[in-house]
Amino acid sequence: MAKRSSVDVVFEVDKADAGTLTSGLTPYITKMGDLVLNKGTVDVTPFGTSDPEYLLGVLTKYESFDIEFVYDDAAEPAPNAVFDTTKYVHAETRSFSLTIGGSRVYTGELWIHNYKVGLDVGTYHTCTASLQFTGTIAVA
């Protein structure tokens, strides 16, 4: 059983198309979504059968992943500079690396498909980016 802390999780994304992975984003991250992998099933219920039957599907899919972070316009690399889709237009997928527990590393490509800035008064501004993984994700 493992309880993860901020030192056990490192998340990096390339800032530019075909760029290099950023480092230094992790201290700004306040919350990360769950890493959900779905392997669908295919309905194979024969005619005349009263109970449904399924086979495991071929495709696997990582669900959309949300990441929340503190907005800091002066930091470099700042998460808002990496994920802000209104400021940076990306024609290509972005490379990522997610390390959990210091040993489990997920790498692959993703799209940034949503970016939201919270405008709370009297507190730190937080941003949320929704990321969609695409293609094969390597796990080491």
C-alpha positions as CSV (number, residue, x, y, z in Angstrom):
1,M,0.0,0.0,0.0
2,A,1.3,3.4,-0.9
3,K,0.3,6.9,0.1
4,R,1.6,9.4,-2.5
5,S,2.9,12.8,-1.6
6,S,4.1,15.6,-3.8
7,V,7.7,14.2,-3.8
8,D,6.4,10.9,-5.2
9,V,4.6,12.5,-8.2
10,V,6.3,14.3,-11.0
11,F,4.3,15.6,-14.1
12,E,6.1,17.0,-17.1
13,V,4.7,18.2,-20.4
14,D,6.5,19.8,-23.4
15,K,5.8,23.5,-23.6
16,A,6.1,23.8,-27.4
17,D,5.3,21.5,-30.4
18,A,8.2,19.0,-30.6
19,G,9.7,20.7,-27.6
20,T,11.5,19.3,-24.6
21,L,9.7,18.2,-21.4
22,T,9.4,20.9,-18.8
23,S,10.6,20.5,-15.2
24,G,9.4,22.5,-12.3
25,L,5.6,22.3,-12.8
26,T,5.0,19.9,-9.9
27,P,5.3,22.4,-7.1
28,Y,2.4,24.4,-8.6
29,I,0.1,21.4,-8.9
30,T,-2.6,21.3,-6.3
31,K,-4.8,18.4,-7.5
32,M,-4.6,15.8,-10.2
33,G,-7.4,13.7,-11.6
34,D,-7.5,9.9,-11.5
35,L,-5.6,7.9,-14.1
36,V,-8.5,5.8,-15.5
37,L,-7.8,3.0,-18.1
38,N,-10.9,1.5,-19.8
39,K,-10.8,-1.7,-21.8
40,G,-14.2,-1.9,-23.4
41,T,-16.3,-5.0,-23.9
42,V,-18.1,-6.2,-27.0
43,D,-21.7,-7.6,-26.7
44,V,-21.7,-11.2,-28.1
45,T,-25.1,-12.3,-26.8
46,P,-26.4,-15.0,-29.1
47,F,-30.0,-14.9,-30.3
48,G,-32.4,-16.6,-27.9
49,T,-30.2,-16.2,-24.8
50,S,-31.8,-14.4,-21.9
51,D,-28.6,-13.2,-20.2
52,P,-26.1,-10.9,-21.9
53,E,-22.6,-12.2,-22.7
54,Y,-19.5,-10.1,-23.4
55,L,-16.0,-10.5,-24.7
56,L,-13.2,-8.2,-23.7
57,G,-12.6,-5.6,-26.3
58,V,-9.4,-4.9,-28.2
59,L,-9.0,-1.2,-27.6
60,T,-7.8,0.4,-24.4
61,K,-8.5,4.0,-23.6
62,Y,-7.2,6.4,-21.0
63,E,-9.9,8.7,-19.9
64,S,-9.6,12.5,-19.9
65,F,-7.3,13.7,-17.1
66,D,-7.8,17.0,-15.2
67,I,-4.9,18.8,-13.5
68,E,-5.4,21.8,-11.2
69,F,-2.6,24.2,-10.4
70,V,-1.8,27.6,-8.9
71,Y,-1.6,30.5,-11.5
72,D,1.8,32.2,-11.4
73,D,2.4,34.6,-14.3
74,A,6.0,35.3,-13.2
75,A,7.2,31.7,-12.9
76,E,9.2,29.9,-15.6
77,P,8.1,27.4,-16.4
78,A,4.7,28.3,-15.2
79,P,1.9,25.8,-15.6
80,N,-0.4,28.4,-17.1
81,A,2.3,29.1,-19.8
82,V,2.3,25.4,-20.6
83,F,-1.4,24.7,-20.6
84,D,-3.0,28.0,-21.7
85,T,-4.6,27.1,-25.0
86,T,-5.7,30.7,-25.6
87,K,-2.1,31.9,-25.5
88,Y,-0.4,29.0,-27.3
89,V,-1.9,27.2,-30.3
90,H,-0.6,23.7,-30.7
91,A,-1.0,21.8,-34.0
92,E,0.6,18.7,-32.6
93,T,0.1,16.5,-29.6
94,R,2.3,17.2,-26.6
95,S,4.7,14.7,-25.0
96,F,4.2,14.0,-21.3
97,S,5.8,12.0,-18.5
98,L,4.0,11.1,-15.3
99,T,6.1,9.5,-12.5
100,I,4.3,8.0,-9.5
101,G,6.1,6.7,-6.5
102,G,9.5,7.5,-7.9
103,S,9.5,4.3,-10.0
104,R,6.3,3.9,-12.1
105,V,6.6,6.1,-15.2
106,Y,3.9,6.7,-17.8
107,T,5.0,8.4,-21.1
108,G,3.1,9.2,-24.2
109,E,1.2,12.0,-26.1
110,L,-1.7,14.1,-25.1
111,W,-4.0,16.9,-26.3
112,I,-4.9,19.9,-24.1
113,H,-8.6,20.3,-24.8
114,N,-9.8,22.6,-22.0
115,Y,-8.3,25.3,-19.9
116,K,-10.0,27.2,-17.1
117,V,-8.9,30.0,-14.9
118,G,-10.7,30.5,-11.5
119,L,-11.1,34.1,-10.6
120,D,-11.7,33.9,-6.8
121,V,-11.3,37.1,-4.9
122,G,-9.0,37.1,-1.9
123,T,-7.3,33.8,-2.6
124,Y,-4.8,32.3,-5.0
125,H,-6.1,31.9,-8.5
126,T,-6.2,28.3,-9.7
127,C,-6.3,26.9,-13.2
128,T,-7.6,23.6,-14.5
129,A,-6.5,21.9,-17.7
130,S,-8.3,18.9,-19.1
131,L,-5.9,16.6,-21.0
132,Q,-6.8,13.8,-23.3
133,F,-4.3,11.0,-23.8
134,T,-3.8,9.7,-27.3
135,G,-2.0,6.8,-28.8
136,T,-0.1,4.2,-26.9
137,I,1.0,5.0,-23.4
138,A,4.2,3.4,-22.3
139,V,4.5,2.2,-18.7
140,A,7.9,1.5,-17.2
